[in-house]
Amino acid sequence: MHNKYIFSNIIGTFVFNEHFNIIKSKLFTNKEQYNNKEKFEKEFLKKYSDLKKPEGKELKRILNSFKSNEFHKEFRKKNIELSKKLVKESVNDDNFVIQTVSNIEELDKVINMLVKRLREWFSLNNPELSHEIFDNEEFINQINKKTKKKDSMGADLKKSDLEPILKLTKQVQELFELRKKQNEYLEKLMKSNYPNLQAVAGTNIAAKMLARAGSLRRLMEFPSSTIQLLGAEKSFFRHLKTQSRSPKYGYLLQHPIIAQAKKSIHGKIARAIASKISIAVKVDYFKGKFVGDKLRKGLEEKFQ
Amino acid sequence: MHNKYIFSNIIGTFVFNEHFNIIKSKLFTNKEQYNNKEKFEKEFLKKYSDLKKPEGKELKRILNSFKSNEFHKEFRKKNIELSKKLVKESVNDDNFVIQTVSNIEELDKVINMLVKRLREWFSLNNPELSHEIFDNEEFINQINKKTKKKDSMGADLKKSDLEPILKLTKQVQELFELRKKQNEYLEKLMKSNYPNLQAVAGTNIAAKMLARAGSLRRLMEFPSSTIQLLGAEKSFFRHLKTQSRSPKYGYLLQHPIIAQAKKSIHGKIARAIASKISIAVKVDYFKGKFVGDKLRKGLEEKFQ
């Protein structure tokens, strides 16, 4: 039997004769042709009646014939193109969540640094204000209102000395605004991509867990007990090293159901929430239908 | 001789008889009256012919008579008022410089944090840009231009995913802008209040030295050798503790005359600049006339 072989790779579709020499080929010029290689294979199959797919030893010989220099260059080029495409396609919603969570954390740090500075600087003008108002955002908003007390210890600043303070204040206000906007964006991302996780854990906890795990897939693979302790890594490792008590919850401490409950049952609730989150994540990963509200309700009825 | 005594303190002006009882008084109702106490004393002097200022034992008895509860309250109140006034007046240009220097340093940190974040986040869209452009400000400006290469590995982001990135970018651009404005303000402050120091050391070094010293007065009291090492405290103390080499300059390393010179004479130039700065600071403190340009020129001619 004198078989001919048909074989496709990233470079093109080839027809080999029984001596494993190429007798016909279609070289791909772009990635779309590679993706539609079946089309070209069909055309060849029509033309040659005795084509078969190589197997075992035949496949080995065909693969060997691609080792020549001529093909090597082409392979390299096509492979880089393909890798680029895969990298490009690997960006998904997990990445956006992780970036946004990190950014919100960074914004918090930045805002704290600048408000600290403003508290010190503005105290030259109005030292009483910083002592009266502990909340950073309210403090910033009060600076602009210029409600300085008549017997304030603060100096009366020239306009040119007050101006840089007010400019910094405005900047910090905008940073607060940006933080809110990023939070809204995060909420939207979570609700549309991880509806079940979001419903059970809430936007912030859900996003932090996702960021810590690195991807929805990895979070899904965590056992419920790991989910329960996410965010408590530090005290957990301290527990392993020394004889300190094991932590009962990490990010989950901020969960409203836990925050409202007695401290003595915090650990118990954390375990229950973690197990529901574990379910929710799996449903999200496999694009199941929305059950987040039921899971959440079950928890609320049990513990509230 | 039956002397009467006249005595003023922060509460008022008093006339005492020979038994050290108050026979006449003018209580001050505000700080301005206290500052003009000579006026009231004159009036009393006209009225009573035999008034004298108490001395020695007489003064002691008069001071004792103010120990009563009635005066105590009044003293406390007036003293607080006076202290407030002194605190208020203690705010001077040194404070503005110190605050501005700290703020610029803080802004640098903040900008670095946020640009780092942006480099990571924007790489989802255009990973090549961050590798091509090292300068933070230029990188930020390029983000807006959207000059993405056709074969970029970056994903094509939806508008809603790109928006938060661009908002953060805008914020960072404004922070860069604010930093420039604060620098201009600092330059103006330095030139108008410390013209000699500014001329010899340059705005940045001068302001940092002032901030490190805490005030112009303290900077003036530093010997030239301390000025030379300002900003090198860490390695200086390491030198004292271990056998490491003594530092030759701190902030002064950034001085253009040193930056342009061979490394072997850096120490020598730093010593010369420090001694001129020491002169300039004294002239500024005692509000002498402007000699900064001459001092600077002398240095430049010697070392350039």
Interface residues (C-beta under 8 A of the other chain):
Chain A: E81 K84 V87 K88 E89 S90 V91 N95 F96 Q99 T100 S102 N103 E106 L107 K109 V110 M113 L114 R117 E120 W121 L124 P127 D151 S152 M153 G154 A155 D156 L157 S160 D161 E163 P164 K167 L168 Q171 E174 L175 L178 K181 Q182 Y185 K188
Chain B: E81 K84 V87 K88 E89 S90 V91 N95 F96 Q99 T100 S102 N103 E106 L107 K109 V110 M113 L114 R117 E120 W121 L124 P127 D151 S152 M153 G154 A155 D156 L157 S160 D161 E163 P164 K167 L168 Q171 E174 L175 L178 K181 Q182 Y185 K188
